[in-house]
Amino acid sequence: ANALARICMCEAVRWARERKTFGKPLMKHQIIRHKIGEMIRHITATHGMLEYVADLMNRDLPMKVTAAAVAMLKIQATRTLELCARDASQVFGGRSYIRGGRAGVVEGIHRTVKSYVIPGGSEEIMMELATKISKL
């Protein structure tokens, strides 16, 4: 999920540097830079969490010990993907609703994002699992 979020962000950056609106590149508009900055922030946080979970798993601890972190990572990663797919679509505007073309990659990810969110377990169930294991 985080790799797809990164693809959305990279495509949005490329487009924002190419596209001109009101006589200047889209990237020169503060709102676009803030959207991209927010995507970067979420992707970086998710990557850090992924590294943490990988480290826990490399320690060969019982799965019960790492299960809460894995559940939280699943929530974090899929929320990051949803945010990045949505914001990249907004950067592309109407182009992100047309299959193929310049925004085809983002369109495909945005269209199928729920297929990454739902199969791994709903966020509510993952959060419940994490809080029970953590004894909250």
N, C-alpha and C positions, 0 to 999 in steps of 0.2 A: 504494500500500500504506500509506503514512504517513497519508494522508487517512482511510482506513478505520480505522486504528489510533486516530486522533484521535476518530472517531465513537464507537468502542467506549468510549474513556475518558470522553467527554462523557456518553454514555448511562449509564455506571456511576456517574458523579458525580451525575447527576440522580436516579437510583434510590436511591443511598445517602443522599441528603438527604430523600427522601420516605419510604422504608421504615423502620419502627420495629421493633426487636427488643429484648427484655428491657427495655422501657420507654423506650428512647432511640433516636434516629435511627441507622441503620446507620453513617453517617459518623462517629459518635462513637466507634466501635470502632477501636482502634489498628491492627489487622490490615488493616482495609478502607482506612484512610488510607494505610498503607504500600503496599498493592497499587496504589492510585491514584497515589501518588507515584512508584512504580517505572514505571508506564505513562507518566507525564509525562516522567520522565527519559529513557526510551528514545525517545519521540516527539521530544523536543527534540534529542537527539543525532543522530537520523536526519535531522531537518530541517537541522541544521547541516552534516551530510555532504552532503545534497542541494544546499545552497547552494554548498558547495565544488566539487562536481562541475559544477554549472551555470556557475560562474565559470571552471573549466578549459575547458569547452566554448565559452564565449563568447570565449575568447582565440584561438579558431581554430587550436588546436594539432593536430598529427596525431593520429588516433584512437588509435594505439598508445600515445601519451603518457597519454591519459585512460582507456584501457580498464581498467587496473588499478583505478582509483578507481571506475569505473562498476560493475565486478564486485563490489567490496567494498560499494558502496552497495546493490546488489541483495540481497546477503546481509543487510546491516543492516536494510533496509526490511522484508524478508519475516520476519525473526526478530522484529522489533518488532511486526508485525501478528499473528504467531502468539501472542506473549506477551499483547498487549492483548486479543485475542479470547478467549483462555483466561481471563485474569483478570477481564474484564468478565463472562464467563459465570459465574464463581465468585461475583461480587458479586450477580448476579441469582439465583443458585441454580437450582432446578428450573424456574423460569420461562424460563430461557435455552434450554430444550430443546423448547419449544412454539412452533410457527410462528405468527406473528402475535402479537397481544397486546402488552403493555408491553415485553417483551424481544425482539420480533420482529426488529428491526434487528440486534441483537447475535447472535441465533440464526442469521440468514442469513449474516452475515459469518463466524461461527465454523464454520458448515457448509461454506462455500466457500473457506476460507482456503488450503487446499492448491492450489486452482486458480490462486492468485497465486504460490505458491512454486515449483511444478514447471515451468510452461511457460518461464520465463526461464532455465532451466538449473539443475541441481542445485547446492547449496551447495558440494559437494566440487569440482565442475568449475569453478565460479566462483572458488573459493579457489585452485585450481591455476593457473588463468589469471592471477590477480592476482599470485601469488608468482613465476611464471615471468617475467612482464613486468617485475616489480620486481627480477628477478635474485637472488632469495633462495635 
